[in-house]
Amino acid sequence: MQRHERLEQDVKIALSDIIMHEVKEKSVTGLISVTDVKITPDQKYATVYVSIFGKCNKDKVVEALTKAKGFIKKELGRRVRMRNMPEITFKLDNSMEYGEHMDRVIKEVIEKDNMNK
């Protein structure tokens, strides 16, 4: 694994722990999973993709994470050694929901196909 990929993985693990155990924002509810982290080669910017499970307003959770960004960056700096502490942007990752939706569609098509036989 290359150094940059290892750094992204380390940041992903640290952010997952910080979000799950350290962020005390009331809007941060539901099960939040950091699915991916992309850091620019100059380490100035990081895009953090999160999946949110549960019956909550997902946009509000992303907004709350963005508000807690200063705290999150400070904690990240304590846990991961980096040349520059990147500016973090949180983005909602809907790939899990999309995958579940596709599973349902495929099952429906298979059931219809079996009924027509």
NUSE-794258 format. One record per residue (C-alpha): residue in one letter; residue number from 1; x, y, z. Coordinates in pm, whole numbers, plus 32768, in hexadecimal, padded with zeros to 4 digits. Each point is the difference from the previous one (the first is absolute). Layout:
ronu = A	bafi = NUM	x = X	y = Y	z = Z
...
***
This chain:
ronu = M	bafi = 1	x = 8000	y = 8000	z = 8000
ronu = Q	bafi = 2	x = 8088	y = 8154	z = 7FA3
ronu = R	bafi = 3	x = 8047	y = 8109	z = 8107
ronu = H	bafi = 4	x = 7EDF	y = 80E0	z = 7F8D
ronu = E	bafi = 5	x = 7F04	y = 7EE1	z = 8006
ronu = R	bafi = 6	x = 8078	y = 7F9C	z = 815A
ronu = L	bafi = 7	x = 7FD4	y = 8167	z = 8077
ronu = E	bafi = 8	x = 7E9B	y = 8007	z = 7F77
ronu = Q	bafi = 9	x = 7FB8	y = 7EB7	z = 80B2
ronu = D	bafi = 10	x = 8092	y = 8081	z = 8148
ronu = V	bafi = 11	x = 7F30	y = 813E	z = 7FE7
ronu = K	bafi = 12	x = 7EC7	y = 7F33	z = 7FB2
ronu = I	bafi = 13	x = 8032	y = 7F28	z = 8136
ronu = A	bafi = 14	x = 8046	y = 812C	z = 80DF
ronu = L	bafi = 15	x = 7ED5	y = 80C5	z = 7F7D
ronu = S	bafi = 16	x = 7F19	y = 7ED5	z = 8033
ronu = D	bafi = 17	x = 806A	y = 7FEB	z = 816B
ronu = I	bafi = 18	x = 7FE9	y = 8178	z = 8037
ronu = I	bafi = 19	x = 7EA3	y = 8017	z = 7F6C
ronu = M	bafi = 20	x = 7F7F	y = 7ED0	z = 80BB
ronu = H	bafi = 21	x = 8093	y = 804F	z = 8156
ronu = E	bafi = 22	x = 806A	y = 816B	z = 801B
ronu = V	bafi = 23	x = 7F08	y = 80DD	z = 7F42
ronu = K	bafi = 24	x = 7EF3	y = 806D	z = 80F5
ronu = E	bafi = 25	x = 7F27	y = 80BD	z = 7F05
ronu = K	bafi = 26	x = 7E90	y = 7FAC	z = 8040
ronu = S	bafi = 27	x = 7FB0	y = 7FF4	z = 7E8B
ronu = V	bafi = 28	x = 8101	y = 7EEF	z = 7FC6
ronu = T	bafi = 29	x = 7F18	y = 7ED7	z = 8029
ronu = G	bafi = 30	x = 7FDA	y = 7EAE	z = 7F5F
ronu = L	bafi = 31	x = 8115	y = 7F16	z = 7F9D
ronu = I	bafi = 32	x = 8108	y = 80C9	z = 7F48
ronu = S	bafi = 33	x = 8106	y = 7F4C	z = 7F36
ronu = V	bafi = 34	x = 812A	y = 80A5	z = 7F58
ronu = T	bafi = 35	x = 8004	y = 7F46	z = 7EB5
ronu = D	bafi = 36	x = 8125	y = 80AF	z = 7F58
ronu = V	bafi = 37	x = 80FB	y = 8119	z = 8025
ronu = K	bafi = 38	x = 80A9	y = 80A9	z = 7ED9
ronu = I	bafi = 39	x = 8124	y = 80E8	z = 804D
ronu = T	bafi = 40	x = 80A2	y = 80DB	z = 7EF9
ronu = P	bafi = 41	x = 8170	y = 7FB6	z = 7FC0
ronu = D	bafi = 42	x = 8066	y = 8148	z = 80A6
ronu = Q	bafi = 43	x = 7F31	y = 7F9D	z = 8134
ronu = K	bafi = 44	x = 7F45	y = 814C	z = 8000
ronu = Y	bafi = 45	x = 7EA4	y = 7F71	z = 7FC8
ronu = A	bafi = 46	x = 7F4F	y = 7EC3	z = 806E
ronu = T	bafi = 47	x = 7EAA	y = 7F8B	z = 7F8F
ronu = V	bafi = 48	x = 7F5D	y = 7F1A	z = 80FD
ronu = Y	bafi = 49	x = 7EE3	y = 7F26	z = 7F84
ronu = V	bafi = 50	x = 7F06	y = 7F92	z = 8109
ronu = S	bafi = 51	x = 7EDC	y = 7F0D	z = 7FF9
ronu = I	bafi = 52	x = 7EED	y = 803F	z = 80FB
ronu = F	bafi = 53	x = 7F0F	y = 7EEF	z = 8068
ronu = G	bafi = 54	x = 7EC9	y = 8039	z = 80C8
ronu = K	bafi = 55	x = 7ECF	y = 80DC	z = 7FFB
ronu = C	bafi = 56	x = 80A2	y = 8156	z = 800C
ronu = N	bafi = 57	x = 802A	y = 812D	z = 7F22
ronu = K	bafi = 58	x = 8144	y = 7FA4	z = 7F50
ronu = D	bafi = 59	x = 803E	y = 8160	z = 7F80
ronu = K	bafi = 60	x = 7FE9	y = 8084	z = 8165
ronu = V	bafi = 61	x = 80FD	y = 7EFD	z = 8073
ronu = V	bafi = 62	x = 80F5	y = 806A	z = 7EEF
ronu = E	bafi = 63	x = 7FBF	y = 816B	z = 8060
ronu = A	bafi = 64	x = 8047	y = 7FB1	z = 816F
ronu = L	bafi = 65	x = 8143	y = 7F4E	z = 7FA4
ronu = T	bafi = 66	x = 8066	y = 8131	z = 7F37
ronu = K	bafi = 67	x = 7FBA	y = 80DE	z = 812F
ronu = A	bafi = 68	x = 80D7	y = 7F1D	z = 80D9
ronu = K	bafi = 69	x = 8119	y = 8008	z = 7EFE
ronu = G	bafi = 70	x = 80EC	y = 80CE	z = 80DD
ronu = F	bafi = 71	x = 7FE8	y = 7F06	z = 811D
ronu = I	bafi = 72	x = 8020	y = 7EDB	z = 7F0F
ronu = K	bafi = 73	x = 813A	y = 8094	z = 7F60
ronu = K	bafi = 74	x = 809C	y = 803C	z = 8155
ronu = E	bafi = 75	x = 7FBF	y = 7E98	z = 806A
ronu = L	bafi = 76	x = 807B	y = 7F7E	z = 7EB2
ronu = G	bafi = 77	x = 8143	y = 80C4	z = 802E
ronu = R	bafi = 78	x = 8037	y = 7F52	z = 814D
ronu = R	bafi = 79	x = 7FD2	y = 7EA7	z = 7F6A
ronu = V	bafi = 80	x = 809C	y = 800E	z = 7EA5
ronu = R	bafi = 81	x = 814C	y = 80A1	z = 7FA9
ronu = M	bafi = 82	x = 7FE2	y = 80C7	z = 7EBF
ronu = R	bafi = 83	x = 80D4	y = 8105	z = 7F56
ronu = N	bafi = 84	x = 7ECD	y = 80E2	z = 7FDE
ronu = M	bafi = 85	x = 7EB2	y = 7FDC	z = 80B0
ronu = P	bafi = 86	x = 7F0B	y = 8001	z = 7EDB
ronu = E	bafi = 87	x = 7EC3	y = 80CB	z = 7FDE
ronu = I	bafi = 88	x = 7EEC	y = 7EFD	z = 802C
ronu = T	bafi = 89	x = 7EC4	y = 7FEB	z = 7F2F
ronu = F	bafi = 90	x = 7EF1	y = 7F06	z = 805E
ronu = K	bafi = 91	x = 7F2F	y = 7F63	z = 7EED
ronu = L	bafi = 92	x = 7EDF	y = 7F0F	z = 801A
ronu = D	bafi = 93	x = 8049	y = 7EAC	z = 7F65
ronu = N	bafi = 94	x = 7EBE	y = 7F68	z = 7F7F
ronu = S	bafi = 95	x = 80A1	y = 7ECD	z = 7F65
ronu = M	bafi = 96	x = 7F7D	y = 7F18	z = 8112
ronu = E	bafi = 97	x = 7E9B	y = 807A	z = 7FD3
ronu = Y	bafi = 98	x = 8025	y = 7FE6	z = 7E87
ronu = G	bafi = 99	x = 807E	y = 7E9B	z = 8026
ronu = E	bafi = 100	x = 7ED7	y = 7FA5	z = 80DD
ronu = H	bafi = 101	x = 7F12	y = 809E	z = 7F04
ronu = M	bafi = 102	x = 809D	y = 7F39	z = 7EE3
ronu = D	bafi = 103	x = 7FE3	y = 7EBE	z = 80CC
ronu = R	bafi = 104	x = 7E8A	y = 8040	z = 802F
ronu = V	bafi = 105	x = 7FD1	y = 8049	z = 7E8C
ronu = I	bafi = 106	x = 80BA	y = 7EC1	z = 7F9D
ronu = K	bafi = 107	x = 7F31	y = 7F2F	z = 80F5
ronu = E	bafi = 108	x = 7EBD	y = 8094	z = 7F74
ronu = V	bafi = 109	x = 806A	y = 7FB1	z = 7E9A
ronu = I	bafi = 110	x = 805E	y = 7E9A	z = 8060
ronu = E	bafi = 111	x = 7EB1	y = 7FD1	z = 80B4
ronu = K	bafi = 112	x = 7F3E	y = 8083	z = 7ED3
ronu = D	bafi = 113	x = 80CC	y = 7F23	z = 7F1A
ronu = N	bafi = 114	x = 7FBA	y = 7ECD	z = 80D9
ronu = M	bafi = 115	x = 7E89	y = 8052	z = 8002
ronu = N	bafi = 116	x = 7FF8	y = 800D	z = 7E84
ronu = K	bafi = 117	x = 809A	y = 7EA5	z = 7FD9
***
